[in-house]
Amino acid sequence: MSNQNRRKYTDEFKREAVKLVEEQRRTATEVARNLGVHRSQIERWCKRFGSAGAGTGEQAMNEVEREELKRLRAEVKQLRMERDILKKATAFFAREAN
């Protein structure tokens, strides 16, 4: 295969493709299909331009991000529990007032 048949992509195009994978949590395969390039191309761009590599989800996170995610999930769980308690208390005192 000669180099004349290869398509050239700008760095901006590559970064936008990586952004689709990282920020919109799409798979490299899905992005590649939508853009008309091969999946391995997207994965290489993710390694070169991306912050977390070609994967998505927890596999692509570093240790600090995983710990923060764990902490935030625990905090959300706690806040939801407190909210539910407050809803019940509000309903109880509303009944008592009537």
N, CA, C and O atoms as a DFTB+ gen file, in Angstrom:
392 C
 N C O
     1  1       0.856      -1.181       0.000
     2  2       0.000       0.000       0.000
     3  2       0.893       1.232       0.000
     4  3       1.815       1.343       0.809
     5  1       0.624       2.125      -0.882
     6  2       1.440       3.334      -0.949
     7  2       0.886       4.393      -0.007
     8  3      -0.289       4.373       0.357
     9  1       1.745       5.304       0.372
    10  2       1.338       6.384       1.281
    11  2       0.381       7.366       0.617
    12  3      -0.249       8.173       1.300
    13  1       0.265       7.307      -0.715
    14  2      -0.618       8.231      -1.421
    15  2      -2.084       7.949      -1.128
    16  3      -2.917       8.849      -1.236
    17  1      -2.414       6.712      -0.757
    18  2      -3.803       6.343      -0.509
    19  2      -4.254       6.639       0.913
    20  3      -5.443       6.533       1.211
    21  1      -3.362       6.996       1.770
    22  2      -3.715       7.250       3.165
    23  2      -4.379       8.597       3.321
    24  3      -4.001       9.586       2.694
    25  1      -5.397       8.602       4.192
    26  2      -6.064       9.864       4.487
    27  2      -5.317      10.556       5.621
    28  3      -4.803       9.904       6.531
    29  1      -5.263      11.853       5.558
    30  2      -4.621      12.655       6.600
    31  2      -5.709      13.315       7.430
    32  3      -6.674      13.856       6.890
    33  1      -5.547      13.265       8.743
    34  2      -6.499      13.891       9.655
    35  2      -5.768      14.965      10.449
    36  3      -4.622      14.781      10.861
    37  1      -6.438      16.074      10.653
    38  2      -5.822      17.152      11.429
    39  2      -5.806      16.769      12.905
    40  3      -6.589      15.931      13.353
    41  1      -4.908      17.392      13.645
    42  2      -4.865      17.153      15.092
    43  2      -6.180      17.562      15.747
    44  3      -6.606      16.939      16.719
    45  1      -6.819      18.591      15.231
    46  2      -8.104      19.034      15.780
    47  2      -9.165      17.938      15.610
    48  3      -9.935      17.668      16.532
    49  1      -9.200      17.312      14.437
    50  2     -10.142      16.218      14.180
    51  2      -9.884      15.072      15.143
    52  3     -10.819      14.499      15.703
    53  1      -8.615      14.741      15.334
    54  2      -8.243      13.642      16.235
    55  2      -8.653      13.954      17.672
    56  3      -9.180      13.091      18.374
    57  1      -8.411      15.180      18.100
    58  2      -8.777      15.567      19.467
    59  2     -10.286      15.527      19.676
    60  3     -10.759      15.134      20.742
    61  1     -11.039      15.932      18.659
    62  2     -12.504      15.881      18.754
    63  2     -12.977      14.433      18.857
    64  3     -13.916      14.140      19.598
    65  1     -12.342      13.535      18.127
    66  2     -12.692      12.115      18.212
    67  2     -12.403      11.584      19.611
    68  3     -13.205      10.839      20.174
    69  1     -11.265      11.964      20.169
    70  2     -10.900      11.547      21.522
    71  2     -11.898      12.109      22.527
    72  3     -12.259      11.435      23.492
    73  1     -12.341      13.338      22.303
    74  2     -13.311      13.961      23.194
    75  2     -14.624      13.170      23.211
    76  3     -15.255      13.035      24.259
    77  1     -15.028      12.655      22.063
    78  2     -16.240      11.839      21.993
    79  2     -16.098      10.590      22.856
    80  3     -17.046      10.172      23.521
    81  1     -14.912      10.002      22.839
    82  2     -14.677       8.791      23.632
    83  2     -14.638       9.123      25.116
    84  3     -15.270       8.439      25.922
    85  1     -13.908      10.157      25.479
    86  2     -13.681      10.455      26.892
    87  2     -14.835      11.187      27.557
    88  3     -15.268      10.787      28.638
    89  1     -15.337      12.232      26.950
    90  2     -16.337      13.067      27.603
    91  2     -17.755      12.548      27.423
    92  3     -18.583      12.677      28.325
    93  1     -18.039      11.966      26.270
    94  2     -19.392      11.474      26.027
    95  2     -19.504       9.985      26.307
    96  3     -20.556       9.382      26.095
    97  1     -18.414       9.396      26.787
    98  2     -18.393       7.990      27.198
    99  2     -18.862       7.046      26.093
   100  3     -19.573       6.076      26.354
   101  1     -18.465       7.333      24.883
   102  2     -18.754       6.434      23.773
   103  2     -17.587       5.477      23.598
   104  3     -16.468       5.776      24.016
   105  1     -17.840       4.341      22.989
   106  2     -16.764       3.382      22.758
   107  2     -15.958       3.813      21.539
   108  3     -16.447       4.543      20.677
   109  1     -14.715       3.344      21.486
   110  2     -13.864       3.649      20.336
   111  2     -14.486       3.082      19.066
   112  3     -14.395       3.692      18.001
   113  1     -15.115       1.919      19.177
   114  2     -15.756       1.296      18.015
   115  2     -16.891       2.159      17.486
   116  3     -17.014       2.365      16.279
   117  1     -17.721       2.666      18.397
   118  2     -18.857       3.504      17.995
   119  2     -18.379       4.794      17.335
   120  3     -18.910       5.198      16.301
   121  1     -17.384       5.436      17.927
   122  2     -16.853       6.684      17.370
   123  2     -16.228       6.416      16.003
   124  3     -16.425       7.184      15.061
   125  1     -15.479       5.329      15.904
   126  2     -14.837       4.991      14.637
   127  2     -15.873       4.772      13.541
   128  3     -15.707       5.253      12.420
   129  1     -16.932       4.053      13.863
   130  2     -17.992       3.787      12.884
   131  2     -18.632       5.088      12.434
   132  3     -18.874       5.283      11.243
   133  1     -18.910       5.986      13.383
   134  2     -19.559       7.258      13.045
   135  2     -18.665       8.167      12.211
   136  3     -19.155       8.912      11.362
   137  1     -17.361       8.109      12.446
   138  2     -16.439       8.988      11.729
   139  2     -15.864       8.359      10.468
   140  3     -15.223       9.039       9.667
   141  1     -16.092       7.059      10.290
   142  2     -15.586       6.385       9.098
   143  2     -14.101       6.085       9.151
   144  3     -13.426       6.089       8.121
   145  1     -13.588       5.825      10.343
   146  2     -12.183       5.418      10.490
   147  2     -12.142       4.084      11.229
   148  3     -13.150       3.629      11.771
   149  1     -10.981       3.476      11.243
   150  2     -10.846       2.186      11.922
   151  2     -10.717       2.388      13.436
   152  3     -10.149       3.377      13.900
   153  1     -11.260       1.422      14.193
   154  2     -11.239       1.487      15.656
   155  2      -9.820       1.643      16.201
   156  3      -9.596       2.408      17.139
   157  1      -8.875       0.930      15.626
   158  2      -7.495       1.023      16.132
   159  2      -6.934       2.431      15.973
   160  3      -6.103       2.873      16.766
   161  1      -7.396       3.129      14.943
   162  2      -6.975       4.517      14.736
   163  2      -7.447       5.385      15.904
   164  3      -6.686       6.192      16.438
   165  1      -8.699       5.210      16.287
   166  2      -9.260       5.972      17.406
   167  2      -8.490       5.649      18.678
   168  3      -8.168       6.553      19.449
   169  1      -8.190       4.378      18.909
   170  2      -7.455       3.976      20.111
   171  2      -6.061       4.602      20.149
   172  3      -5.597       5.030      21.206
   173  1      -5.401       4.654      19.003
   174  2      -4.076       5.302      18.952
   175  2      -4.184       6.787      19.259
   176  3      -3.344       7.344      19.967
   177  1      -5.215       7.426      18.727
   178  2      -5.408       8.851      19.001
   179  2      -5.692       9.070      20.478
   180  3      -5.230      10.049      21.064
   181  1      -6.452       8.162      21.080
   182  2      -6.753       8.283      22.514
   183  2      -5.474       8.177      23.338
   184  3      -5.294       8.916      24.306
   185  1      -4.604       7.279      22.964
   186  2      -3.333       7.147      23.684
   187  2      -2.480       8.393      23.513
   188  3      -1.803       8.827      24.445
   189  1      -2.518       8.965      22.318
   190  2      -1.675      10.127      22.037
   191  2      -2.259      11.423      22.601
   192  3      -1.546      12.216      23.218
   193  1      -3.550      11.631      22.388
   194  2      -4.163      12.908      22.751
   195  2      -5.027      12.843      24.006
   196  3      -5.334      13.879      24.596
   197  1      -5.413      11.667      24.413
   198  2      -6.347      11.527      25.513
   199  2      -5.690      11.597      26.871
   200  3      -4.474      11.462      27.010
   201  1      -6.521      11.810      27.864
   202  2      -6.023      11.885      29.236
   203  2      -6.034      10.530      29.912
   204  3      -5.261      10.296      30.842
   205  1      -6.912       9.619      29.454
   206  2      -7.052       8.347      30.148
   207  2      -6.911       7.138      29.237
   208  3      -7.158       6.021      29.693
   209  1      -6.533       7.294      27.995
   210  2      -6.435       6.156      27.099
   211  2      -7.746       5.898      26.384
   212  3      -8.696       6.671      26.505
   213  1      -7.788       4.802      25.636
   214  2      -8.938       4.521      24.783
   215  2     -10.125       3.960      25.528
   216  3     -11.247       4.041      25.028
   217  1      -9.924       3.394      26.703
   218  2     -11.039       2.793      27.431
   219  2     -11.943       3.838      28.031
   220  3     -11.613       5.023      28.086
   221  1     -13.081       3.376      28.478
   222  2     -13.979       4.276      29.185
   223  2     -14.340       3.631      30.494
   224  3     -14.074       2.448      30.708
   225  1     -14.936       4.391      31.360
   226  2     -15.351       3.838      32.637
   227  2     -14.204       3.747      33.613
   228  3     -13.201       4.447      33.475
   229  1     -14.352       2.879      34.606
   230  2     -13.389       2.808      35.680
   231  2     -12.026       2.271      35.243
   232  3     -11.016       2.603      35.864
   233  1     -11.969       1.449      34.190
   234  2     -10.696       0.918      33.749
   235  2      -9.758       2.034      33.289
   236  3      -8.539       1.918      33.416
   237  1     -10.325       3.105      32.761
   238  2      -9.529       4.184      32.211
   239  2      -9.108       5.199      33.274
   240  3      -8.353       6.125      32.975
   241  1      -9.580       5.041      34.494
   242  2      -9.277       6.018      35.543
   243  2      -7.989       5.648      36.273
   244  3      -7.634       4.478      36.411
   245  1      -7.315       6.684      36.728
   246  2      -6.148       6.409      37.556
   247  2      -6.602       6.203      39.002
   248  3      -7.786       6.344      39.307
   249  1      -5.691       5.880      39.864
   250  2      -6.024       5.543      41.253
   251  2      -6.697       6.703      41.986
   252  3      -7.642       6.484      42.744
   253  1      -6.228       7.920      41.772
   254  2      -6.801       9.091      42.438
   255  2      -8.256       9.288      42.012
   256  3      -9.119       9.568      42.844
   257  1      -8.521       9.140      40.721
   258  2      -9.885       9.303      40.226
   259  2     -10.810       8.208      40.759
   260  3     -11.973       8.467      41.070
   261  1     -10.292       6.994      40.860
   262  2     -11.102       5.902      41.405
   263  2     -11.471       6.162      42.856
   264  3     -12.607       5.925      43.266
   265  1     -10.512       6.649      43.630
   266  2     -10.772       6.955      45.044
   267  2     -11.783       8.089      45.174
   268  3     -12.671       8.041      46.025
   269  1     -11.647       9.110      44.326
   270  2     -12.593      10.222      44.366
   271  2     -13.999       9.742      43.990
   272  3     -14.982      10.128      44.622
   273  1     -14.083       8.908      42.969
   274  2     -15.379       8.369      42.564
   275  2     -16.010       7.558      43.684
   276  3     -17.211       7.666      43.928
   277  1     -15.216       6.754      44.359
   278  2     -15.704       5.954      45.482
   279  2     -16.229       6.861      46.600
   280  3     -17.294       6.613      47.167
   281  1     -15.466       7.914      46.905
   282  2     -15.859       8.863      47.950
   283  2     -17.141       9.590      47.567
   284  3     -18.030       9.758      48.401
   285  1     -17.244      10.019      46.318
   286  2     -18.425      10.745      45.863
   287  2     -19.668       9.855      45.859
   288  3     -20.760      10.310      46.198
   289  1     -19.504       8.610      45.482
   290  2     -20.643       7.689      45.503
   291  2     -21.145       7.473      46.924
   292  3     -22.351       7.418      47.166
   293  1     -20.210       7.353      47.861
   294  2     -20.603       7.191      49.265
   295  2     -21.322       8.443      49.760
   296  3     -22.305       8.353      50.496
   297  1     -20.828       9.608      49.352
   298  2     -21.451      10.862      49.762
   299  2     -22.859      10.984      49.179
   300  3     -23.778      11.419      49.873
   301  1     -23.034      10.608      47.925
   302  2     -24.355      10.646      47.291
   303  2     -25.306       9.704      48.023
   304  3     -26.465      10.048      48.259
   305  1     -24.824       8.533      48.376
   306  2     -25.654       7.566      49.104
   307  2     -26.117       8.162      50.430
   308  3     -27.289       8.044      50.790
   309  1     -25.205       8.798      51.154
   310  2     -25.516       9.421      52.436
   311  2     -26.527      10.551      52.264
   312  3     -27.486      10.651      53.028
   313  1     -26.313      11.392      51.269
   314  2     -27.217      12.522      51.034
   315  2     -28.615      12.060      50.645
   316  3     -29.605      12.660      51.064
   317  1     -28.703      11.005      49.851
   318  2     -30.023      10.481      49.479
   319  2     -30.758       9.943      50.705
   320  3     -31.964      10.136      50.853
   321  1     -30.022       9.274      51.572
   322  2     -30.626       8.748      52.786
   323  2     -31.147       9.903      53.656
   324  3     -32.264       9.840      54.170
   325  1     -30.342      10.945      53.818
   326  2     -30.757      12.103      54.605
   327  2     -31.974      12.778      53.977
   328  3     -32.887      13.190      54.693
   329  1     -31.999      12.895      52.669
   330  2     -33.134      13.499      51.976
   331  2     -34.408      12.704      52.234
   332  3     -35.465      13.270      52.513
   333  1     -34.290      11.379      52.135
   334  2     -35.466      10.532      52.366
   335  2     -35.986      10.679      53.792
   336  3     -37.197      10.700      54.013
   337  1     -35.076      10.780      54.761
   338  2     -35.483      10.977      56.156
   339  2     -36.202      12.307      56.312
   340  3     -37.229      12.384      56.986
   341  1     -35.672      13.353      55.694
   342  2     -36.304      14.666      55.778
   343  2     -37.677      14.683      55.118
   344  3     -38.588      15.351      55.608
   345  1     -37.839      13.959      54.011
   346  2     -39.148      13.869      53.371
   347  2     -40.161      13.224      54.304
   348  3     -41.293      13.692      54.424
   349  1     -39.750      12.156      54.957
   350  2     -40.651      11.461      55.877
   351  2     -40.993      12.343      57.074
   352  3     -42.139      12.372      57.522
   353  1     -40.002      13.060      57.588
   354  2     -40.242      13.945      58.727
   355  2     -41.188      15.071      58.334
   356  3     -42.072      15.439      59.108
   357  1     -41.010      15.617      57.145
   358  2     -41.886      16.681      56.672
   359  2     -43.324      16.180      56.573
   360  3     -44.260      16.860      56.994
   361  1     -43.486      14.985      56.013
   362  2     -44.828      14.419      55.886
   363  2     -45.443      14.172      57.271
   364  3     -46.635      14.414      57.466
   365  1     -44.647      13.697      58.227
   366  2     -45.128      13.430      59.581
   367  2     -45.605      14.711      60.250
   368  3     -46.697      14.753      60.817
   369  1     -44.778      15.766      60.183
   370  2     -45.155      17.015      60.838
   371  2     -46.297      17.712      60.098
   372  3     -47.061      18.448      60.722
   373  1     -46.431      17.510      58.829
   374  2     -47.576      18.073      58.105
   375  2     -48.867      17.428      58.551
   376  3     -49.894      18.095      58.672
   377  1     -48.816      16.120      58.800
   378  2     -50.007      15.422      59.315
   379  2     -50.345      15.873      60.716
   380  3     -51.518      16.036      61.051
   381  1     -49.340      16.074      61.534
   382  2     -49.537      16.506      62.925
   383  2     -50.146      17.908      62.983
   384  3     -50.938      18.199      63.880
   385  1     -49.787      18.770      62.044
   386  2     -50.269      20.144      62.042
   387  2     -51.747      20.217      61.670
   388  3     -52.440      21.155      62.065
   389  1     -52.225      19.249      60.925
   390  2     -53.641      19.268      60.478
   391  2     -54.527      18.706      61.479
   392  3     -55.738      18.647      61.267
